[in-house]
Amino acid sequence: MLEPVLLGTLVSGAWNGLWVVGGALFGFLSYRPLKLALRDVCARKSYPRTKLGLWFGGLFLLVSLALLVLGCPVGRSDYWYSVGAFALMGAVFAVCDARLKTGAIGRELFGALLTVPLASTAYLSGSLTADNRLPILITVLCLCKAVVTVLYVRARLRDPENRHAASVCAISAAATAIVAVFLTSQEIGVSWMFALIYFVLLGRVMWGLSKWALKLKPMQVGLQEFGYSILFLVFVRVFGQ
């Protein structure tokens, strides 16, 4: 959740995006208590957790909205388009979450894509220019990164003998990300150097899914992904000036 928000904040060069960080965080915190409480309400049951869930979930949601309002710059209606996209995707994810099992690829992909609009939201919060090229680019950057990461991690955690199809999907997605970012950069007239980070990510995917890679525990894979996120943010910050 924080990666796209920090990306938009770093590229804009202004720290108004911290309001978006807080808004996204409280929006995230509101989800679980509201989910449990509304499940009880729909089942026409009431437990001690039901009222607490409604109260805390509603409070967190109001705080989230207040922080997003504070993060809105004057005269930037496009800021609310990004917020609206995030809210709409959150509502759709809630429906999917109720129907899909934990660990289902559709649930994991949608959960990752849910955070993508936060990149442009954070950027627009700190930018006073009317140029919409960078919001488009960082949205594509986050979209590609999210899809590649989910497919790679799912393949990485499989046994080597059972992950051929998953590996092909992850490597294909990483290669497609290079092309997508390069074409987007050329289309909107910004540096094509943004595509270079995806060559690094493609190398990470190919090596991590090769027969020479060490078998890692889930926590170790998570720490690696944290490191790649930092590299990703630093790289985009350098070329986003």
C-alpha positions in Angstrom: 0.0 0.0 0.0 2.8 2.4 0.9 4.9 1.8 -2.2 2.6 3.6 -4.7 1.9 6.4 -2.2 5.6 7.0 -1.6 6.3 6.8 -5.3 3.8 9.6 -6.1 5.2 11.6 -3.2 8.8 11.3 -4.2 8.1 12.1 -7.8 6.1 15.2 -7.0 8.8 16.4 -4.6 6.2 17.7 -2.1 5.2 16.0 1.1 1.4 16.7 0.9 1.3 13.1 -0.1 1.7 12.2 3.5 -2.0 13.1 3.9 -2.7 10.4 1.3 -0.5 7.9 3.3 -2.6 8.5 6.4 -5.9 8.3 4.4 -4.9 5.1 2.7 -3.8 3.6 6.1 -7.0 4.4 7.9 -9.0 3.2 4.9 -7.1 -0.1 5.1 -7.7 -0.3 8.9 -11.4 0.2 8.4 -11.8 -2.8 6.1 -11.5 -5.7 8.5 -13.8 -4.5 11.4 -16.4 -3.4 8.9 -16.2 -6.7 7.1 -16.8 -8.7 10.3 -19.5 -6.4 11.5 -21.4 -6.3 8.2 -21.1 -10.1 7.9 -23.0 -10.3 11.2 -25.6 -7.8 10.2 -26.3 -9.6 6.9 -26.7 -12.8 8.9 -29.1 -11.0 11.3 -26.8 -11.8 14.2 -25.3 -9.6 16.9 -22.1 -10.3 18.9 -20.0 -8.1 21.1 -17.7 -7.6 18.1 -20.5 -6.4 15.8 -21.0 -3.0 17.4 -17.3 -2.6 18.0 -16.6 -3.4 14.3 -19.2 -0.9 13.1 -18.0 1.8 15.5 -14.3 1.4 14.8 -14.7 0.7 11.1 -16.9 3.7 10.7 -14.5 5.9 12.7 -11.5 4.8 10.7 -13.4 5.4 7.4 -14.3 9.0 8.5 -10.7 9.7 9.5 -9.5 8.3 6.1 -11.9 10.6 4.3 -10.9 13.6 6.4 -7.2 13.1 5.7 -7.9 12.7 1.9 -9.8 16.0 2.0 -6.8 17.7 3.7 -4.5 16.3 1.0 -6.5 17.8 -1.8 -4.8 20.8 -3.4 -7.0 23.7 -4.4 -8.4 23.4 -7.9 -7.3 19.8 -8.6 -10.5 18.0 -9.5 -8.4 15.2 -11.0 -7.2 14.4 -7.5 -10.7 13.2 -6.7 -10.8 11.0 -9.8 -7.9 9.1 -8.4 -9.5 8.9 -4.9 -12.7 7.7 -6.5 -10.9 5.0 -8.5 -9.3 3.8 -5.3 -12.7 3.8 -3.4 -14.5 2.0 -6.3 -11.8 -0.6 -6.6 -11.9 -1.1 -2.8 -15.7 -1.8 -3.0 -15.2 -4.3 -5.8 -12.4 -5.9 -3.9 -14.7 -6.3 -0.8 -17.1 -8.2 -3.0 -14.4 -10.4 -4.5 -12.9 -11.0 -1.0 -16.2 -12.4 0.1 -16.3 -14.8 -2.8 -12.7 -15.9 -3.4 -10.6 -18.0 -1.2 -7.5 -16.7 0.6 -4.5 -17.3 -1.8 -6.6 -17.2 -5.0 -4.6 -15.6 -7.7 -7.6 -13.3 -8.6 -7.8 -12.1 -5.1 -4.1 -11.4 -4.8 -3.8 -9.6 -8.1 -6.8 -7.4 -7.4 -5.5 -6.7 -3.9 -2.3 -5.5 -5.4 -4.0 -3.5 -8.2 -6.2 -1.8 -5.6 -3.3 0.3 -4.5 -2.3 1.5 -7.9 -4.5 4.7 -8.0 -2.8 5.8 -4.8 0.3 6.7 -6.8 -1.4 9.4 -8.9 -3.4 10.5 -5.8 -0.2 11.2 -3.9 1.4 12.9 -6.9 -1.6 15.1 -7.6 -1.7 16.0 -3.9 1.7 17.5 -4.0 1.8 18.9 -7.6 0.5 22.3 -8.6 1.2 21.8 -12.3 -1.5 20.9 -14.9 0.8 18.4 -16.6 -0.8 15.0 -16.4 2.0 13.0 -18.1 3.7 11.9 -14.9 0.5 10.7 -13.2 -0.1 8.5 -16.2 3.5 7.2 -16.2 3.6 6.4 -12.5 0.3 4.6 -12.7 1.7 2.4 -15.4 4.9 1.9 -13.4 2.9 0.8 -10.3 0.5 -1.4 -12.4 3.4 -3.3 -14.0 5.3 -3.6 -10.7 2.2 -4.9 -8.9 1.4 -7.6 -11.5 5.0 -8.8 -11.8 5.5 -9.0 -8.1 2.4 -11.0 -7.4 3.1 -13.5 -10.2 6.8 -13.8 -9.2 6.1 -14.4 -5.5 3.5 -17.0 -6.2 5.9 -18.8 -8.5 8.8 -18.4 -6.1 7.0 -20.0 -3.2 6.1 -23.1 -5.2 8.3 -26.2 -5.4 10.7 -26.0 -8.4 9.2 -29.0 -10.1 5.7 -27.6 -9.8 6.1 -24.0 -11.0 6.9 -24.2 -14.7 3.6 -22.6 -15.8 3.8 -20.0 -13.0 7.4 -19.2 -14.0 6.4 -18.6 -17.6 3.6 -16.3 -16.6 5.9 -14.3 -14.2 8.8 -14.0 -16.8 6.3 -13.0 -19.5 4.8 -10.4 -17.3 8.2 -8.9 -16.5 9.2 -8.7 -20.1 5.8 -7.2 -21.0 6.3 -4.6 -18.3 9.5 -3.4 -20.0 7.7 -2.9 -23.3 4.7 -1.2 -21.6 6.8 1.3 -19.7 9.0 2.1 -22.7 6.0 2.7 -25.0 4.2 4.8 -22.4 7.4 6.9 -21.8 7.7 7.5 -25.6 4.0 8.2 -26.0 3.9 10.9 -23.3 7.3 12.3 -24.1 9.3 11.5 -20.9 12.6 9.7 -20.4 12.6 6.1 -21.5 15.1 5.4 -18.7 12.2 4.5 -16.5 12.1 1.1 -18.4 15.6 0.3 -17.1 14.4 -0.7 -13.7 12.2 -3.3 -15.3 15.3 -5.0 -16.8 16.6 -5.3 -13.2 13.2 -6.8 -12.2 13.2 -9.1 -15.1 16.7 -10.4 -14.1 15.4 -10.8 -10.6 12.4 -12.9 -11.8 14.5 -15.1 -14.1 17.2 -15.8 -11.5 14.8 -16.3 -8.7 12.9 -18.9 -10.7 15.9 -20.6 -12.1 17.2 -24.0 -10.9 20.3 -22.3 -9.4 18.3 -20.0 -7.0 18.4 -21.0 -3.3 15.1 -22.2 -1.8 13.8 -19.4 0.5 11.3 -19.2 3.2 8.3 -16.9 2.7 9.7 -14.3 5.1 13.0 -14.3 3.2 11.1 -13.7 -0.1 9.2 -10.9 1.6 12.5 -9.2 2.7 13.9 -9.5 -0.8 10.7 -7.8 -2.2 11.1 -5.1 0.4 14.6 -4.5 -0.9 13.5 -4.4 -4.5 10.8 -1.9 -3.6 13.4 0.4 -2.1 15.5 0.1 -5.2 12.4 0.7 -7.4 11.5 3.9 -5.4 15.0 5.3 -5.5 15.4 4.7 -9.2 12.1 6.3 -10.1 12.9 9.2 -7.8 16.2 9.8 -9.6 14.7 9.7 -13.1 11.4 11.4 -12.1 13.0 14.8 -11.6 
